[in-house]
Amino acid sequence: MQSLLAVTLKIETISDGDVVILRLIGRVESEHVGELRDHIRNHQVNVILDLDEVRLVDVSVVRFLVTCEGERVELLNCPPYIREWMGRERSGGG
């Protein structure tokens, strides 16, 4: 039987051919960064991360999201607390 705590992230993929939306649901933790990076690299079109249903992140994920934006990956529906944390990471204030 699988623990509910082990299933922290669900990724739904929505594509129209030109854009791929990766809808993230739940908790996104550092252990998921490699998987997310692979999802982004596997798509040869514009990628959007929809964070509307993200409930919790850690510092590794925030740093990854900062990098994503720097690489022109759009963040859609980014919760204010994540956006604020990203700003602190950019300015070196962690």
PDB file of N, CA, C and O in Angstrom, chain B, residues numbered from 101:
ATOM      1  N   MET B 101       0.834  -1.180   0.000  1.00  0.00           N
ATOM      2  CA  MET B 101       0.000   0.000   0.000  1.00  0.00           C
ATOM      3  C   MET B 101       0.883   1.248   0.000  1.00  0.00           C
ATOM      4  O   MET B 101       1.833   1.338   0.778  1.00  0.00           O
ATOM      5  N   GLN B 102       0.576   2.196  -0.858  1.00  0.00           N
ATOM      6  CA  GLN B 102       1.373   3.401  -0.988  1.00  0.00           C
ATOM      7  C   GLN B 102       0.867   4.475  -0.036  1.00  0.00           C
ATOM      8  O   GLN B 102      -0.337   4.712   0.068  1.00  0.00           O
ATOM      9  N   SER B 103       1.799   5.119   0.656  1.00  0.00           N
ATOM     10  CA  SER B 103       1.456   6.178   1.587  1.00  0.00           C
ATOM     11  C   SER B 103       1.010   7.424   0.837  1.00  0.00           C
ATOM     12  O   SER B 103       1.538   7.727  -0.233  1.00  0.00           O
ATOM     13  N   LEU B 104       0.049   8.143   1.386  1.00  0.00           N
ATOM     14  CA  LEU B 104      -0.374   9.399   0.787  1.00  0.00           C
ATOM     15  C   LEU B 104       0.743  10.433   0.814  1.00  0.00           C
ATOM     16  O   LEU B 104       0.809  11.296  -0.062  1.00  0.00           O
ATOM     17  N   LEU B 105       1.618  10.354   1.805  1.00  0.00           N
ATOM     18  CA  LEU B 105       2.720  11.302   1.883  1.00  0.00           C
ATOM     19  C   LEU B 105       3.714  11.095   0.749  1.00  0.00           C
ATOM     20  O   LEU B 105       4.378  12.043   0.328  1.00  0.00           O
ATOM     21  N   ALA B 106       3.823   9.871   0.250  1.00  0.00           N
ATOM     22  CA  ALA B 106       4.758   9.595  -0.838  1.00  0.00           C
ATOM     23  C   ALA B 106       4.282  10.194  -2.158  1.00  0.00           C
ATOM     24  O   ALA B 106       5.092  10.486  -3.037  1.00  0.00           O
ATOM     25  N   VAL B 107       2.984  10.375  -2.295  1.00  0.00           N
ATOM     26  CA  VAL B 107       2.430  10.937  -3.521  1.00  0.00           C
ATOM     27  C   VAL B 107       2.193  12.425  -3.280  1.00  0.00           C
ATOM     28  O   VAL B 107       1.098  12.839  -2.900  1.00  0.00           O
ATOM     29  N   THR B 108       3.234  13.217  -3.506  1.00  0.00           N
ATOM     30  CA  THR B 108       3.124  14.627  -3.197  1.00  0.00           C
ATOM     31  C   THR B 108       2.862  15.491  -4.416  1.00  0.00           C
ATOM     32  O   THR B 108       2.365  16.609  -4.283  1.00  0.00           O
ATOM     33  N   LEU B 109       3.189  14.992  -5.607  1.00  0.00           N
ATOM     34  CA  LEU B 109       3.055  15.803  -6.812  1.00  0.00           C
ATOM     35  C   LEU B 109       2.379  15.018  -7.915  1.00  0.00           C
ATOM     36  O   LEU B 109       2.701  13.859  -8.174  1.00  0.00           O
ATOM     37  N   LYS B 110       1.433  15.682  -8.555  1.00  0.00           N
ATOM     38  CA  LYS B 110       0.795  15.144  -9.753  1.00  0.00           C
ATOM     39  C   LYS B 110       1.056  16.142 -10.868  1.00  0.00           C
ATOM     40  O   LYS B 110       0.936  17.350 -10.664  1.00  0.00           O
ATOM     41  N   ILE B 111       1.416  15.640 -12.052  1.00  0.00           N
ATOM     42  CA  ILE B 111       1.666  16.498 -13.207  1.00  0.00           C
ATOM     43  C   ILE B 111       0.693  16.117 -14.309  1.00  0.00           C
ATOM     44  O   ILE B 111       0.667  14.968 -14.751  1.00  0.00           O
ATOM     45  N   GLU B 112      -0.107  17.078 -14.752  1.00  0.00           N
ATOM     46  CA  GLU B 112      -1.005  16.877 -15.881  1.00  0.00           C
ATOM     47  C   GLU B 112      -0.451  17.655 -17.065  1.00  0.00           C
ATOM     48  O   GLU B 112      -0.040  18.806 -16.919  1.00  0.00           O
ATOM     49  N   THR B 113      -0.439  17.034 -18.228  1.00  0.00           N
ATOM     50  CA  THR B 113       0.085  17.670 -19.430  1.00  0.00           C
ATOM     51  C   THR B 113      -1.061  18.010 -20.370  1.00  0.00           C
ATOM     52  O   THR B 113      -1.881  17.157 -20.709  1.00  0.00           O
ATOM     53  N   ILE B 114      -1.103  19.270 -20.784  1.00  0.00           N
ATOM     54  CA  ILE B 114      -2.109  19.753 -21.729  1.00  0.00           C
ATOM     55  C   ILE B 114      -1.350  20.372 -22.891  1.00  0.00           C
ATOM     56  O   ILE B 114      -0.482  21.221 -22.683  1.00  0.00           O
ATOM     57  N   SER B 115      -1.673  19.950 -24.131  1.00  0.00           N
ATOM     58  CA  SER B 115      -0.932  20.459 -25.286  1.00  0.00           C
ATOM     59  C   SER B 115      -1.872  20.784 -26.431  1.00  0.00           C
ATOM     60  O   SER B 115      -2.863  20.092 -26.666  1.00  0.00           O
ATOM     61  N   ASP B 116      -1.533  21.864 -27.143  1.00  0.00           N
ATOM     62  CA  ASP B 116      -2.272  22.193 -28.361  1.00  0.00           C
ATOM     63  C   ASP B 116      -1.352  22.136 -29.578  1.00  0.00           C
ATOM     64  O   ASP B 116      -1.731  22.575 -30.664  1.00  0.00           O
ATOM     65  N   GLY B 117      -0.157  21.600 -29.402  1.00  0.00           N
ATOM     66  CA  GLY B 117       0.802  21.504 -30.488  1.00  0.00           C
ATOM     67  C   GLY B 117       1.836  22.606 -30.468  1.00  0.00           C
ATOM     68  O   GLY B 117       3.003  22.359 -30.775  1.00  0.00           O
ATOM     69  N   ASP B 118       1.436  23.826 -30.113  1.00  0.00           N
ATOM     70  CA  ASP B 118       2.360  24.956 -30.038  1.00  0.00           C
ATOM     71  C   ASP B 118       2.830  25.235 -28.622  1.00  0.00           C
ATOM     72  O   ASP B 118       3.930  25.743 -28.405  1.00  0.00           O
ATOM     73  N   VAL B 119       1.984  24.896 -27.667  1.00  0.00           N
ATOM     74  CA  VAL B 119       2.259  25.166 -26.260  1.00  0.00           C
ATOM     75  C   VAL B 119       1.931  23.921 -25.448  1.00  0.00           C
ATOM     76  O   VAL B 119       0.940  23.236 -25.699  1.00  0.00           O
ATOM     77  N   VAL B 120       2.784  23.645 -24.471  1.00  0.00           N
ATOM     78  CA  VAL B 120       2.511  22.569 -23.520  1.00  0.00           C
ATOM     79  C   VAL B 120       2.375  23.196 -22.143  1.00  0.00           C
ATOM     80  O   VAL B 120       3.254  23.926 -21.685  1.00  0.00           O
ATOM     81  N   ILE B 121       1.264  22.900 -21.496  1.00  0.00           N
ATOM     82  CA  ILE B 121       1.057  23.348 -20.122  1.00  0.00           C
ATOM     83  C   ILE B 121       1.266  22.148 -19.211  1.00  0.00           C
ATOM     84  O   ILE B 121       0.598  21.123 -19.348  1.00  0.00           O
ATOM     85  N   LEU B 122       2.196  22.287 -18.283  1.00  0.00           N
ATOM     86  CA  LEU B 122       2.394  21.277 -17.256  1.00  0.00           C
ATOM     87  C   LEU B 122       1.702  21.795 -15.998  1.00  0.00           C
ATOM     88  O   LEU B 122       2.170  22.731 -15.350  1.00  0.00           O
ATOM     89  N   ARG B 123       0.595  21.171 -15.675  1.00  0.00           N
ATOM     90  CA  ARG B 123      -0.204  21.581 -14.516  1.00  0.00           C
ATOM     91  C   ARG B 123       0.286  20.798 -13.308  1.00  0.00           C
ATOM     92  O   ARG B 123       0.161  19.575 -13.251  1.00  0.00           O
ATOM     93  N   LEU B 124       0.849  21.525 -12.337  1.00  0.00           N
ATOM     94  CA  LEU B 124       1.403  20.895 -11.142  1.00  0.00           C
ATOM     95  C   LEU B 124       0.369  20.951 -10.031  1.00  0.00           C
ATOM     96  O   LEU B 124      -0.237  21.992  -9.776  1.00  0.00           O
ATOM     97  N   ILE B 125       0.180  19.811  -9.374  1.00  0.00           N
ATOM     98  CA  ILE B 125      -0.851  19.698  -8.347  1.00  0.00           C
ATOM     99  C   ILE B 125      -0.234  19.093  -7.093  1.00  0.00           C
ATOM    100  O   ILE B 125       0.368  18.020  -7.142  1.00  0.00           O
ATOM    101  N   GLY B 126      -0.386  19.785  -5.978  1.00  0.00           N
ATOM    102  CA  GLY B 126       0.077  19.250  -4.703  1.00  0.00           C
ATOM    103  C   GLY B 126       1.341  19.916  -4.200  1.00  0.00           C
ATOM    104  O   GLY B 126       1.550  21.116  -4.379  1.00  0.00           O
ATOM    105  N   ARG B 127       2.190  19.098  -3.559  1.00  0.00           N
ATOM    106  CA  ARG B 127       3.454  19.591  -3.005  1.00  0.00           C
ATOM    107  C   ARG B 127       4.572  19.307  -3.989  1.00  0.00           C
ATOM    108  O   ARG B 127       4.694  18.193  -4.498  1.00  0.00           O
ATOM    109  N   VAL B 128       5.387  20.319  -4.257  1.00  0.00           N
ATOM    110  CA  VAL B 128       6.530  20.146  -5.145  1.00  0.00           C
ATOM    111  C   VAL B 128       7.774  20.265  -4.275  1.00  0.00           C
ATOM    112  O   VAL B 128       8.007  21.288  -3.631  1.00  0.00           O
ATOM    113  N   GLU B 129       8.567  19.199  -4.270  1.00  0.00           N
ATOM    114  CA  GLU B 129       9.745  19.157  -3.406  1.00  0.00           C
ATOM    115  C   GLU B 129      11.001  18.960  -4.240  1.00  0.00           C
ATOM    116  O   GLU B 129      10.925  18.657  -5.430  1.00  0.00           O
ATOM    117  N   SER B 130      12.148  19.134  -3.613  1.00  0.00           N
ATOM    118  CA  SER B 130      13.432  19.057  -4.315  1.00  0.00           C
ATOM    119  C   SER B 130      13.588  17.761  -5.099  1.00  0.00           C
ATOM    120  O   SER B 130      14.216  17.758  -6.158  1.00  0.00           O
ATOM    121  N   GLU B 131      13.043  16.685  -4.614  1.00  0.00           N
ATOM    122  CA  GLU B 131      13.145  15.398  -5.316  1.00  0.00           C
ATOM    123  C   GLU B 131      12.418  15.403  -6.663  1.00  0.00           C
ATOM    124  O   GLU B 131      12.652  14.519  -7.487  1.00  0.00           O
ATOM    125  N   HIS B 132      11.549  16.370  -6.897  1.00  0.00           N
ATOM    126  CA  HIS B 132      10.788  16.452  -8.145  1.00  0.00           C
ATOM    127  C   HIS B 132      11.455  17.307  -9.216  1.00  0.00           C
ATOM    128  O   HIS B 132      11.034  17.287 -10.373  1.00  0.00           O
ATOM    129  N   VAL B 133      12.489  18.054  -8.847  1.00  0.00           N
ATOM    130  CA  VAL B 133      13.107  19.001  -9.776  1.00  0.00           C
ATOM    131  C   VAL B 133      13.650  18.296 -11.022  1.00  0.00           C
ATOM    132  O   VAL B 133      13.455  18.784 -12.135  1.00  0.00           O
ATOM    133  N   GLY B 134      14.316  17.173 -10.854  1.00  0.00           N
ATOM    134  CA  GLY B 134      14.853  16.428 -12.003  1.00  0.00           C
ATOM    135  C   GLY B 134      13.755  15.982 -12.948  1.00  0.00           C
ATOM    136  O   GLY B 134      13.900  16.091 -14.166  1.00  0.00           O
ATOM    137  N   GLU B 135      12.671  15.488 -12.406  1.00  0.00           N
ATOM    138  CA  GLU B 135      11.532  15.054 -13.221  1.00  0.00           C
ATOM    139  C   GLU B 135      10.916  16.238 -13.969  1.00  0.00           C
ATOM    140  O   GLU B 135      10.586  16.131 -15.151  1.00  0.00           O
ATOM    141  N   LEU B 136      10.766  17.349 -13.282  1.00  0.00           N
ATOM    142  CA  LEU B 136      10.210  18.537 -13.929  1.00  0.00           C
ATOM    143  C   LEU B 136      11.131  19.032 -15.044  1.00  0.00           C
ATOM    144  O   LEU B 136      10.670  19.396 -16.125  1.00  0.00           O
ATOM    145  N   ARG B 137      12.433  19.042 -14.770  1.00  0.00           N
ATOM    146  CA  ARG B 137      13.407  19.465 -15.778  1.00  0.00           C
ATOM    147  C   ARG B 137      13.302  18.569 -17.017  1.00  0.00           C
ATOM    148  O   ARG B 137      13.345  19.054 -18.147  1.00  0.00           O
ATOM    149  N   ASP B 138      13.163  17.257 -16.792  1.00  0.00           N
ATOM    150  CA  ASP B 138      13.018  16.312 -17.912  1.00  0.00           C
ATOM    151  C   ASP B 138      11.742  16.592 -18.707  1.00  0.00           C
ATOM    152  O   ASP B 138      11.761  16.566 -19.937  1.00  0.00           O
ATOM    153  N   HIS B 139      10.641  16.859 -18.015  1.00  0.00           N
ATOM    154  CA  HIS B 139       9.376  17.170 -18.700  1.00  0.00           C
ATOM    155  C   HIS B 139       9.551  18.397 -19.591  1.00  0.00           C
ATOM    156  O   HIS B 139       9.094  18.409 -20.734  1.00  0.00           O
ATOM    157  N   ILE B 140      10.206  19.416 -19.071  1.00  0.00           N
ATOM    158  CA  ILE B 140      10.395  20.652 -19.837  1.00  0.00           C
ATOM    159  C   ILE B 140      11.281  20.394 -21.045  1.00  0.00           C
ATOM    160  O   ILE B 140      10.978  20.861 -22.144  1.00  0.00           O
ATOM    161  N   ARG B 141      12.359  19.665 -20.860  1.00  0.00           N
ATOM    162  CA  ARG B 141      13.295  19.384 -21.962  1.00  0.00           C
ATOM    163  C   ARG B 141      12.692  18.481 -23.030  1.00  0.00           C
ATOM    164  O   ARG B 141      13.069  18.573 -24.199  1.00  0.00           O
ATOM    165  N   ASN B 142      11.781  17.627 -22.655  1.00  0.00           N
ATOM    166  CA  ASN B 142      11.186  16.673 -23.598  1.00  0.00           C
ATOM    167  C   ASN B 142      10.210  17.313 -24.573  1.00  0.00           C
ATOM    168  O   ASN B 142       9.818  16.687 -25.557  1.00  0.00           O
ATOM    169  N   HIS B 143       9.817  18.545 -24.311  1.00  0.00           N
ATOM    170  CA  HIS B 143       8.863  19.221 -25.185  1.00  0.00           C
ATOM    171  C   HIS B 143       9.597  20.246 -26.036  1.00  0.00           C
ATOM    172  O   HIS B 143      10.344  21.079 -25.522  1.00  0.00           O
ATOM    173  N   GLN B 144       9.377  20.176 -27.340  1.00  0.00           N
ATOM    174  CA  GLN B 144      10.063  21.060 -28.283  1.00  0.00           C
ATOM    175  C   GLN B 144       9.248  22.315 -28.591  1.00  0.00           C
ATOM    176  O   GLN B 144       9.475  22.971 -29.607  1.00  0.00           O
ATOM    177  N   VAL B 145       8.316  22.642 -27.732  1.00  0.00           N
ATOM    178  CA  VAL B 145       7.457  23.809 -27.908  1.00  0.00           C
ATOM    179  C   VAL B 145       7.547  24.673 -26.657  1.00  0.00           C
ATOM    180  O   VAL B 145       8.274  24.349 -25.718  1.00  0.00           O
ATOM    181  N   ASN B 146       6.809  25.761 -26.652  1.00  0.00           N
ATOM    182  CA  ASN B 146       6.763  26.619 -25.468  1.00  0.00           C
ATOM    183  C   ASN B 146       6.135  25.859 -24.306  1.00  0.00           C
ATOM    184  O   ASN B 146       5.114  25.189 -24.460  1.00  0.00           O
ATOM    185  N   VAL B 147       6.761  25.977 -23.150  1.00  0.00           N
ATOM    186  CA  VAL B 147       6.273  25.277 -21.960  1.00  0.00           C
ATOM    187  C   VAL B 147       5.813  26.301 -20.935  1.00  0.00           C
ATOM    188  O   VAL B 147       6.485  27.299 -20.674  1.00  0.00           O
ATOM    189  N   ILE B 148       4.653  26.026 -20.366  1.00  0.00           N
ATOM    190  CA  ILE B 148       4.086  26.842 -19.295  1.00  0.00           C
ATOM    191  C   ILE B 148       3.891  25.929 -18.087  1.00  0.00           C
ATOM    192  O   ILE B 148       3.340  24.834 -18.206  1.00  0.00           O
ATOM    193  N   LEU B 149       4.344  26.386 -16.935  1.00  0.00           N
ATOM    194  CA  LEU B 149       4.080  25.666 -15.687  1.00  0.00           C
ATOM    195  C   LEU B 149       2.901  26.344 -15.011  1.00  0.00           C
ATOM    196  O   LEU B 149       2.983  27.516 -14.643  1.00  0.00           O
ATOM    197  N   ASP B 150       1.807  25.616 -14.845  1.00  0.00           N
ATOM    198  CA  ASP B 150       0.622  26.135 -14.164  1.00  0.00           C
ATOM    199  C   ASP B 150       0.713  25.725 -12.695  1.00  0.00           C
ATOM    200  O   ASP B 150       0.639  24.542 -12.362  1.00  0.00           O
ATOM    201  N   LEU B 151       0.874  26.712 -11.831  1.00  0.00           N
ATOM    202  CA  LEU B 151       1.095  26.457 -10.404  1.00  0.00           C
ATOM    203  C   LEU B 151      -0.149  26.702  -9.558  1.00  0.00           C
ATOM    204  O   LEU B 151      -0.058  26.802  -8.334  1.00  0.00           O
ATOM    205  N   ASP B 152      -1.299  26.797 -10.193  1.00  0.00           N
ATOM    206  CA  ASP B 152      -2.526  27.143  -9.488  1.00  0.00           C
ATOM    207  C   ASP B 152      -2.838  26.206  -8.330  1.00  0.00           C
ATOM    208  O   ASP B 152      -3.344  26.643  -7.296  1.00  0.00           O
ATOM    209  N   GLU B 153      -2.541  24.920  -8.494  1.00  0.00           N
ATOM    210  CA  GLU B 153      -2.888  23.957  -7.449  1.00  0.00           C
ATOM    211  C   GLU B 153      -1.673  23.473  -6.652  1.00  0.00           C
ATOM    212  O   GLU B 153      -1.725  22.433  -5.996  1.00  0.00           O
ATOM    213  N   VAL B 154      -0.580  24.241  -6.718  1.00  0.00           N
ATOM    214  CA  VAL B 154       0.594  23.925  -5.906  1.00  0.00           C
ATOM    215  C   VAL B 154       0.332  24.440  -4.497  1.00  0.00           C
ATOM    216  O   VAL B 154      -0.039  25.598  -4.306  1.00  0.00           O
ATOM    217  N   ARG B 155       0.527  23.580  -3.528  1.00  0.00           N
ATOM    218  CA  ARG B 155       0.225  23.931  -2.143  1.00  0.00           C
ATOM    219  C   ARG B 155       1.464  24.192  -1.302  1.00  0.00           C
ATOM    220  O   ARG B 155       1.394  24.913  -0.306  1.00  0.00           O
ATOM    221  N   LEU B 156       2.606  23.611  -1.690  1.00  0.00           N
ATOM    222  CA  LEU B 156       3.812  23.742  -0.885  1.00  0.00           C
ATOM    223  C   LEU B 156       5.021  23.513  -1.765  1.00  0.00           C
ATOM    224  O   LEU B 156       5.013  22.620  -2.612  1.00  0.00           O
ATOM    225  N   VAL B 157       6.067  24.315  -1.574  1.00  0.00           N
ATOM    226  CA  VAL B 157       7.329  24.135  -2.274  1.00  0.00           C
ATOM    227  C   VAL B 157       8.465  24.260  -1.266  1.00  0.00           C
ATOM    228  O   VAL B 157       8.263  24.729  -0.145  1.00  0.00           O
ATOM    229  N   ASP B 158       9.665  23.836  -1.674  1.00  0.00           N
ATOM    230  CA  ASP B 158      10.831  24.068  -0.830  1.00  0.00           C
ATOM    231  C   ASP B 158      11.816  24.952  -1.586  1.00  0.00           C
ATOM    232  O   ASP B 158      11.572  25.309  -2.739  1.00  0.00           O
ATOM    233  N   VAL B 159      12.910  25.300  -0.954  1.00  0.00           N
ATOM    234  CA  VAL B 159      13.846  26.263  -1.523  1.00  0.00           C
ATOM    235  C   VAL B 159      14.433  25.777  -2.851  1.00  0.00           C
ATOM    236  O   VAL B 159      14.651  26.592  -3.747  1.00  0.00           O
ATOM    237  N   SER B 160      14.691  24.496  -3.001  1.00  0.00           N
ATOM    238  CA  SER B 160      15.225  23.975  -4.268  1.00  0.00           C
ATOM    239  C   SER B 160      14.248  24.216  -5.406  1.00  0.00           C
ATOM    240  O   SER B 160      14.655  24.552  -6.518  1.00  0.00           O
ATOM    241  N   VAL B 161      12.984  24.050  -5.137  1.00  0.00           N
ATOM    242  CA  VAL B 161      11.947  24.259  -6.152  1.00  0.00           C
ATOM    243  C   VAL B 161      11.850  25.738  -6.505  1.00  0.00           C
ATOM    244  O   VAL B 161      11.716  26.084  -7.679  1.00  0.00           O
ATOM    245  N   VAL B 162      11.914  26.605  -5.516  1.00  0.00           N
ATOM    246  CA  VAL B 162      11.865  28.051  -5.780  1.00  0.00           C
ATOM    247  C   VAL B 162      13.036  28.448  -6.666  1.00  0.00           C
ATOM    248  O   VAL B 162      12.855  29.198  -7.625  1.00  0.00           O
ATOM    249  N   ARG B 163      14.224  27.962  -6.364  1.00  0.00           N
ATOM    250  CA  ARG B 163      15.400  28.269  -7.187  1.00  0.00           C
ATOM    251  C   ARG B 163      15.240  27.725  -8.601  1.00  0.00           C
ATOM    252  O   ARG B 163      15.641  28.370  -9.570  1.00  0.00           O
ATOM    253  N   PHE B 164      14.654  26.539  -8.716  1.00  0.00           N
ATOM    254  CA  PHE B 164      14.378  25.959 -10.030  1.00  0.00           C
ATOM    255  C   PHE B 164      13.404  26.841 -10.813  1.00  0.00           C
ATOM    256  O   PHE B 164      13.597  27.065 -12.008  1.00  0.00           O
ATOM    257  N   LEU B 165      12.371  27.336 -10.157  1.00  0.00           N
ATOM    258  CA  LEU B 165      11.393  28.192 -10.827  1.00  0.00           C
ATOM    259  C   LEU B 165      12.029  29.505 -11.289  1.00  0.00           C
ATOM    260  O   LEU B 165      11.685  30.015 -12.356  1.00  0.00           O
ATOM    261  N   VAL B 166      12.946  30.051 -10.504  1.00  0.00           N
ATOM    262  CA  VAL B 166      13.673  31.251 -10.911  1.00  0.00           C
ATOM    263  C   VAL B 166      14.457  30.953 -12.185  1.00  0.00           C
ATOM    264  O   VAL B 166      14.452  31.751 -13.122  1.00  0.00           O
ATOM    265  N   THR B 167      15.129  29.806 -12.220  1.00  0.00           N
ATOM    266  CA  THR B 167      15.883  29.395 -13.405  1.00  0.00           C
ATOM    267  C   THR B 167      14.955  29.212 -14.598  1.00  0.00           C
ATOM    268  O   THR B 167      15.277  29.626 -15.712  1.00  0.00           O
ATOM    269  N   CYS B 168      13.808  28.593 -14.363  1.00  0.00           N
ATOM    270  CA  CYS B 168      12.835  28.383 -15.445  1.00  0.00           C
ATOM    271  C   CYS B 168      12.455  29.707 -16.089  1.00  0.00           C
ATOM    272  O   CYS B 168      12.466  29.834 -17.313  1.00  0.00           O
ATOM    273  N   GLU B 169      12.122  30.681 -15.274  1.00  0.00           N
ATOM    274  CA  GLU B 169      11.746  31.982 -15.830  1.00  0.00           C
ATOM    275  C   GLU B 169      12.901  32.595 -16.621  1.00  0.00           C
ATOM    276  O   GLU B 169      12.680  33.239 -17.647  1.00  0.00           O
ATOM    277  N   GLY B 170      14.126  32.396 -16.149  1.00  0.00           N
ATOM    278  CA  GLY B 170      15.289  32.888 -16.867  1.00  0.00           C
ATOM    279  C   GLY B 170      15.474  32.207 -18.210  1.00  0.00           C
ATOM    280  O   GLY B 170      16.094  32.758 -19.119  1.00  0.00           O
ATOM    281  N   GLU B 171      14.929  30.996 -18.327  1.00  0.00           N
ATOM    282  CA  GLU B 171      15.012  30.231 -19.579  1.00  0.00           C
ATOM    283  C   GLU B 171      13.715  30.348 -20.378  1.00  0.00           C
ATOM    284  O   GLU B 171      13.450  29.530 -21.259  1.00  0.00           O
ATOM    285  N   ARG B 172      12.921  31.347 -20.076  1.00  0.00           N
ATOM    286  CA  ARG B 172      11.689  31.682 -20.801  1.00  0.00           C
ATOM    287  C   ARG B 172      10.569  30.644 -20.657  1.00  0.00           C
ATOM    288  O   ARG B 172       9.734  30.493 -21.548  1.00  0.00           O
ATOM    289  N   VAL B 173      10.563  29.938 -19.533  1.00  0.00           N
ATOM    290  CA  VAL B 173       9.421  29.081 -19.205  1.00  0.00           C
ATOM    291  C   VAL B 173       8.451  29.963 -18.424  1.00  0.00           C
ATOM    292  O   VAL B 173       8.815  30.538 -17.399  1.00  0.00           O
ATOM    293  N   GLU B 174       7.220  30.067 -18.910  1.00  0.00           N
ATOM    294  CA  GLU B 174       6.225  30.918 -18.260  1.00  0.00           C
ATOM    295  C   GLU B 174       5.657  30.228 -17.032  1.00  0.00           C
ATOM    296  O   GLU B 174       5.394  29.025 -17.045  1.00  0.00           O
ATOM    297  N   LEU B 175       5.469  31.005 -15.968  1.00  0.00           N
ATOM    298  CA  LEU B 175       4.805  30.508 -14.765  1.00  0.00           C
ATOM    299  C   LEU B 175       3.411  31.103 -14.733  1.00  0.00           C
ATOM    300  O   LEU B 175       3.249  32.321 -14.660  1.00  0.00           O
ATOM    301  N   LEU B 176       2.415  30.252 -14.787  1.00  0.00           N
ATOM    302  CA  LEU B 176       1.018  30.657 -14.810  1.00  0.00           C
ATOM    303  C   LEU B 176       0.414  30.415 -13.438  1.00  0.00           C
ATOM    304  O   LEU B 176       0.680  29.386 -12.816  1.00  0.00           O
ATOM    305  N   ASN B 177      -0.394  31.348 -12.962  1.00  0.00           N
ATOM    306  CA  ASN B 177      -1.095  31.192 -11.681  1.00  0.00           C
ATOM    307  C   ASN B 177      -0.148  30.921 -10.520  1.00  0.00           C
ATOM    308  O   ASN B 177      -0.435  30.099  -9.651  1.00  0.00           O
ATOM    309  N   CYS B 178       0.978  31.618 -10.515  1.00  0.00           N
ATOM    310  CA  CYS B 178       1.974  31.429  -9.457  1.00  0.00           C
ATOM    311  C   CYS B 178       1.446  32.043  -8.156  1.00  0.00           C
ATOM    312  O   CYS B 178       1.139  33.235  -8.122  1.00  0.00           O
ATOM    313  N   PRO B 179       1.337  31.250  -7.090  1.00  0.00           N
ATOM    314  CA  PRO B 179       0.846  31.789  -5.817  1.00  0.00           C
ATOM    315  C   PRO B 179       1.737  32.942  -5.328  1.00  0.00           C
ATOM    316  O   PRO B 179       2.953  32.912  -5.513  1.00  0.00           O
ATOM    317  N   PRO B 180       1.130  33.946  -4.710  1.00  0.00           N
ATOM    318  CA  PRO B 180       1.894  35.107  -4.252  1.00  0.00           C
ATOM    319  C   PRO B 180       3.070  34.762  -3.343  1.00  0.00           C
ATOM    320  O   PRO B 180       4.126  35.385  -3.452  1.00  0.00           O
ATOM    321  N   TYR B 181       2.915  33.785  -2.448  1.00  0.00           N
ATOM    322  CA  TYR B 181       4.013  33.463  -1.536  1.00  0.00           C
ATOM    323  C   TYR B 181       5.207  32.898  -2.302  1.00  0.00           C
ATOM    324  O   TYR B 181       6.352  33.132  -1.914  1.00  0.00           O
ATOM    325  N   ILE B 182       4.957  32.158  -3.383  1.00  0.00           N
ATOM    326  CA  ILE B 182       6.050  31.626  -4.198  1.00  0.00           C
ATOM    327  C   ILE B 182       6.709  32.766  -4.976  1.00  0.00           C
ATOM    328  O   ILE B 182       7.935  32.846  -5.041  1.00  0.00           O
ATOM    329  N   ARG B 183       5.907  33.634  -5.556  1.00  0.00           N
ATOM    330  CA  ARG B 183       6.432  34.777  -6.314  1.00  0.00           C
ATOM    331  C   ARG B 183       7.319  35.650  -5.414  1.00  0.00           C
ATOM    332  O   ARG B 183       8.393  36.086  -5.827  1.00  0.00           O
ATOM    333  N   GLU B 184       6.857  35.900  -4.181  1.00  0.00           N
ATOM    334  CA  GLU B 184       7.631  36.706  -3.233  1.00  0.00           C
ATOM    335  C   GLU B 184       8.952  36.011  -2.881  1.00  0.00           C
ATOM    336  O   GLU B 184      10.002  36.652  -2.833  1.00  0.00           O
ATOM    337  N   TRP B 185       8.893  34.715  -2.640  1.00  0.00           N
ATOM    338  CA  TRP B 185      10.082  33.939  -2.299  1.00  0.00           C
ATOM    339  C   TRP B 185      11.065  33.961  -3.465  1.00  0.00           C
ATOM    340  O   TRP B 185      12.272  34.081  -3.257  1.00  0.00           O
ATOM    341  N   MET B 186      10.558  33.846  -4.680  1.00  0.00           N
ATOM    342  CA  MET B 186      11.411  33.906  -5.868  1.00  0.00           C
ATOM    343  C   MET B 186      12.135  35.251  -5.931  1.00  0.00           C
ATOM    344  O   MET B 186      13.320  35.309  -6.261  1.00  0.00           O
ATOM    345  N   GLY B 187      11.420  36.330  -5.613  1.00  0.00           N
ATOM    346  CA  GLY B 187      12.035  37.651  -5.607  1.00  0.00           C
ATOM    347  C   GLY B 187      13.162  37.738  -4.596  1.00  0.00           C
ATOM    348  O   GLY B 187      14.209  38.319  -4.882  1.00  0.00           O
ATOM    349  N   ARG B 188      12.958  37.165  -3.411  1.00  0.00           N
ATOM    350  CA  ARG B 188      14.020  37.159  -2.393  1.00  0.00           C
ATOM    351  C   ARG B 188      15.222  36.350  -2.859  1.00  0.00           C
ATOM    352  O   ARG B 188      16.365  36.741  -2.620  1.00  0.00           O
ATOM    353  N   GLU B 189      14.968  35.209  -3.532  1.00  0.00           N
ATOM    354  CA  GLU B 189      16.069  34.398  -4.041  1.00  0.00           C
ATOM    355  C   GLU B 189      16.864  35.142  -5.109  1.00  0.00           C
ATOM    356  O   GLU B 189      18.092  35.069  -5.140  1.00  0.00           O
ATOM    357  N   ARG B 190      16.160  35.857  -5.984  1.00  0.00           N
ATOM    358  CA  ARG B 190      16.840  36.640  -7.035  1.00  0.00           C
ATOM    359  C   ARG B 190      17.728  37.715  -6.444  1.00  0.00           C
ATOM    360  O   ARG B 190      18.814  37.988  -6.957  1.00  0.00           O
ATOM    361  N   SER B 191      17.264  38.326  -5.360  1.00  0.00           N
ATOM    362  CA  SER B 191      18.024  39.428  -4.778  1.00  0.00           C
ATOM    363  C   SER B 191      19.080  38.936  -3.782  1.00  0.00           C
ATOM    364  O   SER B 191      19.798  39.732  -3.177  1.00  0.00           O
ATOM    365  N   GLY B 192      19.159  37.611  -3.624  1.00  0.00           N
ATOM    366  CA  GLY B 192      20.173  37.051  -2.722  1.00  0.00           C
ATOM    367  C   GLY B 192      19.759  37.039  -1.268  1.00  0.00           C
ATOM    368  O   GLY B 192      20.572  36.740  -0.393  1.00  0.00           O
ATOM    369  N   GLY B 193      18.508  37.361  -1.000  1.00  0.00           N
ATOM    370  CA  GLY B 193      18.038  37.424   0.384  1.00  0.00           C
ATOM    371  C   GLY B 193      17.519  36.116   0.913  1.00  0.00           C
ATOM    372  O   GLY B 193      17.228  36.004   2.104  1.00  0.00           O
ATOM    373  N   GLY B 194      17.390  35.084   0.027  1.00  0.00           N
ATOM    374  CA  GLY B 194      16.927  33.765   0.424  1.00  0.00           C
ATOM    375  C   GLY B 194      15.770  33.846   1.313  1.00  0.00           C
ATOM    376  O   GLY B 194      15.250  32.817   1.744  1.00  0.00           O
TER     377      GLY B 194
END
